[in-house]
């Protein structure tokens, strides 16, 4: 794998998580506090036009990066792609459950037994951490079917993604809808060789034109997933574009974010919920923002940048002070088990 491919993959993940932060800012925070129609229409347009792209792009890149594990021994694949992700999922679902339980009590809101919530989420991915659950399930699927012809697995995955909005309910809808993109990346990593080739700018131009036309012809379905065609051409366009520009120095911040998507995914909803609580306790601030669209726009942009920067900073800081276990399964666990079996 060439450095360029790693570069575009980092940039793609960085872009995807940034778009997800914008979505969460709009859905969790801004819609409750900013009433200006013009400003909210702009934000809503950004969310709508990137809806078919943000999650499919993330899962395509995730599948591509997982493709190498399909050729490794099961023990290695299990540790890196299943056990390590499962550890993070359980850890942060537990933290998330405790956070919401404490936050609801502090705000005098109805609360649910945290043990019940935790147990339910171990089976059904109901929180914003659903993508970790999905990464485990989808990797197990592609591993179990690695001997099956790729085109057969891709066809089945496409059928699942197309039908998901009509036969699956939340939260399984999101997982089913992302299936075809993960499978395409994992079973057909050579696709990226074409998209990142010397023809990449021509590929970008053509795919981008089709994406724009598709968006103009009609609205996307639930979360953009009921239109896999639009999502597919969007992923093609963005991978080709990022392959052309990701090595530039000015893309360094996006690459850094892409190498640290986990803390951004995990932490951004907590930031917006705490901001909601702050504005509940300080209605004058909320009123001031609601009456000043320019200030609201600056506020929204600042919150996006600050949320991403703080999340990445927490992860980098945790690595330095012995809290790496917050964002990665401790490597010594593997060593301890190896010694105990010897």
C-alpha positions as CSV (number, residue, x, y, z in Angstrom):
1,X,0.0,0.0,0.0
2,X,1.5,3.3,-1.0
3,X,1.8,6.3,1.3
4,X,-0.6,8.1,-1.0
5,X,-3.3,5.6,-0.4
6,X,-2.9,6.0,3.4
7,X,-3.0,9.7,2.9
8,X,-6.3,9.7,1.0
9,X,-7.8,7.2,3.5
10,X,-6.9,9.5,6.4
11,X,-8.3,12.5,4.6
12,X,-11.5,10.6,3.8
13,X,-12.0,9.6,7.4
14,X,-11.3,13.1,8.5
15,X,-13.9,14.5,6.1
16,X,-16.4,11.9,7.1
17,X,-16.2,12.6,10.8
18,X,-16.3,16.4,10.2
19,X,-19.5,16.0,8.3
20,X,-20.9,13.8,11.1
21,X,-20.0,16.5,13.7
22,X,-21.9,19.1,11.5
23,X,-24.9,16.7,11.4
24,X,-24.9,16.2,15.2
25,X,-24.4,20.0,15.8
26,X,-27.5,20.7,13.7
27,X,-29.7,17.8,15.0
28,X,-28.7,17.8,18.7
29,X,-28.0,21.5,19.3
30,X,-28.7,24.2,16.7
31,X,-32.3,23.1,16.0
32,X,-33.3,23.9,19.6
33,X,-31.6,27.2,19.9
34,X,-31.2,29.0,16.6
35,X,-34.5,30.1,15.1
36,X,-33.2,32.2,12.2
37,X,-34.7,30.7,9.0
38,X,-32.0,31.8,6.6
39,X,-29.1,30.5,8.7
40,X,-30.8,27.2,9.5
41,X,-31.7,26.7,5.9
42,X,-28.0,27.0,5.0
43,X,-27.0,24.4,7.6
44,X,-29.9,22.1,6.6
45,X,-28.7,22.3,3.0
46,X,-25.2,21.4,4.0
47,X,-26.5,18.4,6.0
48,X,-28.8,17.3,3.1
49,X,-26.2,17.6,0.4
50,X,-23.7,15.5,2.4
51,X,-26.1,13.0,3.7
52,X,-25.5,10.4,1.0
53,X,-21.8,10.7,1.5
54,X,-20.6,10.9,5.1
55,X,-21.4,7.4,6.4
56,X,-20.9,5.5,3.1
57,X,-17.5,7.1,2.7
58,X,-16.5,6.2,6.2
59,X,-17.5,2.5,5.8
60,X,-16.0,2.2,2.4
61,X,-12.6,3.4,3.8
62,X,-13.1,1.2,6.9
63,X,-13.7,-1.9,4.6
64,X,-10.7,-1.0,2.5
65,X,-8.4,-0.8,5.6
66,X,-9.9,-4.1,6.9
67,X,-9.2,-5.9,3.6
68,X,-5.6,-6.8,4.6
69,X,-6.9,-8.6,7.7
70,X,-8.8,-11.0,5.5
71,X,-5.5,-12.6,4.5
72,X,-4.1,-12.8,8.0
73,X,-4.5,-15.7,10.5
74,X,-7.7,-15.6,12.5
75,X,-6.0,-14.8,15.8
76,X,-4.5,-11.6,14.3
77,X,-7.7,-10.6,12.7
78,X,-9.7,-11.3,15.8
79,X,-7.5,-9.1,18.0
80,X,-7.4,-6.2,15.7
81,X,-10.8,-6.1,14.1
82,X,-13.1,-7.7,16.6
83,X,-11.8,-7.9,20.2
84,X,-10.2,-4.4,20.1
85,X,-13.3,-2.8,18.7
86,X,-15.6,-4.8,21.1
87,X,-13.5,-3.5,24.0
88,X,-14.0,0.1,22.9
89,X,-17.7,-0.4,22.3
90,X,-18.4,-1.9,25.7
91,X,-16.2,0.7,27.5
92,X,-17.8,3.7,25.8
93,X,-21.3,2.4,25.9
94,X,-20.8,2.0,29.7
95,X,-19.4,5.6,29.9
96,X,-22.2,6.9,27.7
97,X,-24.9,5.2,29.8
98,X,-23.4,6.7,33.0
99,X,-23.1,10.1,31.4
100,X,-26.8,10.2,30.4
101,X,-27.9,8.8,33.7
102,X,-26.1,11.5,35.6
103,X,-27.0,14.3,33.2
104,X,-30.7,13.3,33.3
105,X,-30.7,13.3,37.1
106,X,-28.9,16.7,37.2
107,X,-31.5,18.2,34.9
108,X,-34.5,16.5,36.6
109,X,-35.5,14.5,33.6
110,X,-37.0,11.0,33.4
111,X,-34.4,8.4,33.7
112,X,-34.0,4.7,32.8
113,X,-32.2,2.0,34.8
114,X,-28.6,2.3,33.5
115,X,-28.0,-1.4,33.8
116,X,-31.0,-2.1,31.5
117,X,-29.8,0.5,29.0
118,X,-26.3,-1.0,29.1
119,X,-27.5,-4.5,28.6
120,X,-29.8,-3.6,25.8
121,X,-27.0,-1.7,23.9
122,X,-24.7,-4.7,24.0
123,X,-27.1,-6.4,21.7
124,X,-28.8,-3.5,19.9
125,X,-26.7,-0.5,19.0
126,X,-29.0,2.3,20.1
127,X,-26.4,5.0,20.8
128,X,-24.2,7.2,18.6
129,X,-21.6,4.4,19.0
130,X,-23.6,2.2,16.7
131,X,-20.8,2.4,14.1
132,X,-18.4,0.4,16.4
133,X,-21.0,-2.3,16.7
134,X,-21.4,-2.2,12.9
135,X,-17.6,-2.5,12.3
136,X,-17.5,-5.7,14.4
137,X,-20.6,-7.3,12.7
138,X,-19.5,-6.3,9.1
139,X,-16.0,-7.6,9.6
140,X,-17.3,-10.9,10.9
141,X,-19.5,-11.1,7.8
142,X,-16.7,-10.5,5.3
143,X,-14.4,-12.8,7.2
144,X,-17.0,-15.6,7.2
145,X,-17.6,-15.2,3.5
146,X,-14.0,-14.6,2.4
147,X,-14.1,-17.9,0.4
148,X,-17.3,-16.9,-1.4
149,X,-16.8,-15.1,-4.8
150,X,-16.6,-11.4,-4.1
151,X,-19.3,-10.5,-6.7
152,X,-21.8,-12.8,-4.9
153,X,-21.1,-11.2,-1.5
154,X,-21.3,-7.7,-3.0
155,X,-24.6,-8.5,-4.7
156,X,-26.1,-9.7,-1.5
157,X,-24.7,-6.7,0.3
158,X,-26.2,-4.4,-2.3
159,X,-29.6,-6.0,-1.9
160,X,-29.4,-5.5,1.9
161,X,-28.5,-1.9,1.6
162,X,-31.2,-1.1,-1.0
163,X,-33.9,-2.9,1.0
164,X,-32.7,-1.7,4.4
165,X,-34.9,1.4,4.7
166,X,-38.0,-0.7,3.9
167,X,-37.4,-3.8,5.9
168,X,-35.2,-2.8,8.8
169,X,-36.0,-0.5,11.7
170,X,-33.6,1.7,13.7
171,X,-30.9,1.0,14.8
172,X,-30.3,-1.9,12.4
173,X,-31.3,0.3,9.5
174,X,-28.0,2.2,9.6
175,X,-25.9,-1.0,9.8
176,X,-27.8,-2.6,6.9
177,X,-27.5,0.5,4.8
178,X,-23.8,0.7,5.2
179,X,-23.2,-2.9,4.3
180,X,-22.5,-2.6,0.6
181,X,-19.9,0.1,1.1
182,X,-18.0,-1.8,3.7
183,X,-18.1,-5.0,1.6
184,X,-17.0,-3.1,-1.5
185,X,-14.0,-1.7,0.3
186,X,-13.1,-5.0,2.0
187,X,-13.6,-7.4,-0.9
188,X,-12.6,-5.2,-3.7
189,X,-9.7,-3.1,-2.5
190,X,-8.5,-2.8,-6.1
191,X,-11.3,-0.3,-6.7
192,X,-9.2,2.2,-4.9
193,X,-6.3,1.6,-7.4
194,X,-8.6,2.8,-10.2
195,X,-10.0,5.7,-8.2
196,X,-6.6,6.9,-7.1
197,X,-4.9,6.4,-10.5
198,X,-3.7,9.1,-12.9
199,X,-7.3,9.4,-14.1
200,X,-8.5,10.5,-10.7
201,X,-9.4,14.1,-11.6
202,X,-11.4,12.9,-14.6
203,X,-13.1,10.4,-12.4
204,X,-13.9,13.1,-9.8
205,X,-15.3,15.4,-12.4
206,X,-17.6,12.8,-13.9
207,X,-18.8,11.4,-10.6
208,X,-19.3,14.8,-9.0
209,X,-21.5,15.9,-12.0
210,X,-23.6,12.7,-11.5
211,X,-23.8,13.3,-7.8
212,X,-25.0,16.9,-8.2
213,X,-27.5,15.8,-10.9
214,X,-28.9,13.1,-8.7
215,X,-29.3,15.4,-5.7
216,X,-31.1,18.0,-7.9
217,X,-33.5,15.4,-9.3
218,X,-35.0,14.6,-6.0
219,X,-34.5,14.2,-2.3
220,X,-32.6,11.3,-0.8
221,X,-34.3,8.8,1.4
222,X,-33.9,8.2,5.1
223,X,-30.4,9.4,6.0
224,X,-29.5,9.2,2.3
225,X,-29.2,5.4,2.5
226,X,-32.2,4.5,0.4
227,X,-30.4,5.9,-2.6
228,X,-27.2,3.8,-2.8
229,X,-26.6,5.1,-6.3
230,X,-26.1,8.7,-5.2
231,X,-24.0,7.5,-2.3
232,X,-21.8,5.3,-4.6
233,X,-21.0,8.1,-7.0
234,X,-20.4,10.4,-4.1
235,X,-17.9,8.0,-2.6
236,X,-16.2,7.6,-6.0
237,X,-16.0,11.4,-6.5
238,X,-14.6,12.0,-3.0
239,X,-12.0,9.2,-3.0
240,X,-10.7,10.4,-6.4
241,X,-10.6,14.0,-5.3
242,X,-8.8,13.3,-2.0
243,X,-6.3,11.1,-3.8
244,X,-5.4,14.1,-5.8
245,X,-5.1,16.7,-3.0
246,X,-4.6,14.8,0.3
247,X,-0.8,15.0,0.2
248,X,-0.8,18.8,0.1
249,X,0.5,20.5,3.2
250,X,-2.8,22.4,3.7
251,X,-4.6,19.0,4.1
252,X,-2.5,18.2,7.1
253,X,-5.2,19.1,9.6
254,X,-7.8,16.9,7.9
255,X,-5.3,14.0,7.8
256,X,-4.6,14.4,11.5
257,X,-8.4,14.3,12.2
258,X,-8.6,11.2,10.0
259,X,-6.0,9.4,12.1
260,X,-8.0,10.3,15.2
261,X,-11.6,9.8,14.2
262,X,-12.4,7.6,17.2
263,X,-12.4,10.3,19.9
264,X,-14.3,12.7,17.6
265,X,-17.0,10.1,16.9
266,X,-17.3,9.3,20.6
267,X,-17.1,12.7,22.3
268,X,-18.9,15.1,20.0
269,X,-22.5,14.4,21.1
270,X,-21.5,14.9,24.7
271,X,-20.2,18.4,23.9
272,X,-23.5,19.3,22.2
273,X,-25.7,17.9,25.0
274,X,-23.7,19.8,27.6
275,X,-24.0,23.0,25.6
276,X,-27.8,22.4,25.5
277,X,-27.8,22.1,29.3
278,X,-25.7,25.3,29.5
279,X,-28.3,27.2,27.4
280,X,-31.2,25.8,29.4
281,X,-29.6,27.3,32.5
282,X,-28.8,30.6,30.7
283,X,-31.8,31.4,28.5
284,X,-30.5,34.9,27.8
285,X,-27.6,33.5,25.9
286,X,-29.9,31.3,23.8
287,X,-32.2,34.3,23.1
288,X,-29.2,36.4,22.1
289,X,-27.9,33.7,19.6
290,X,-31.4,33.2,18.2
291,X,-31.8,36.9,17.4
292,X,-28.4,37.2,15.7
293,X,-27.8,34.9,12.7
294,X,-24.2,36.1,12.1
295,X,-23.3,35.5,15.7
296,X,-25.0,32.1,15.5
297,X,-23.0,31.2,12.4
298,X,-19.7,32.2,14.1
299,X,-20.8,30.2,17.1
300,X,-21.6,27.1,15.0
301,X,-18.3,27.3,13.2
302,X,-16.4,27.8,16.4
303,X,-18.1,24.9,18.1
304,X,-17.3,22.6,15.2
305,X,-13.6,23.5,15.2
306,X,-13.4,23.4,19.0
307,X,-15.2,20.1,19.3
308,X,-12.9,18.4,16.9
309,X,-9.8,20.0,18.3
310,X,-10.8,19.2,21.9
311,X,-11.6,15.6,21.0
312,X,-8.3,15.0,19.2
313,X,-6.4,16.8,22.0
314,X,-8.0,14.6,24.6
315,X,-6.9,11.5,22.8
316,X,-3.4,12.7,22.2
317,X,-3.2,13.8,25.8
318,X,-4.5,10.5,27.1
319,X,-1.8,8.7,25.1
320,X,0.9,10.8,26.9
321,X,-0.3,10.4,30.5
322,X,-1.0,6.7,30.6
323,X,-4.7,6.7,29.6
324,X,-4.2,5.2,26.2
325,X,-6.7,2.5,27.3
326,X,-9.5,5.0,26.8
327,X,-9.1,4.8,23.0
328,X,-7.3,1.5,22.5
329,X,-7.4,-2.0,24.1
330,X,-4.2,-2.4,26.2
331,X,-1.6,-4.4,24.3
332,X,-0.4,-6.0,27.5
333,X,-3.7,-7.9,27.7
334,X,-2.5,-10.0,24.7
335,X,0.9,-10.5,26.2
336,X,-0.5,-11.6,29.6
337,X,-2.8,-14.2,27.9
338,X,0.1,-15.5,25.8
339,X,2.2,-16.1,29.0
340,X,-0.6,-17.7,30.8
341,X,-1.1,-20.2,28.0
342,X,2.6,-21.0,27.8
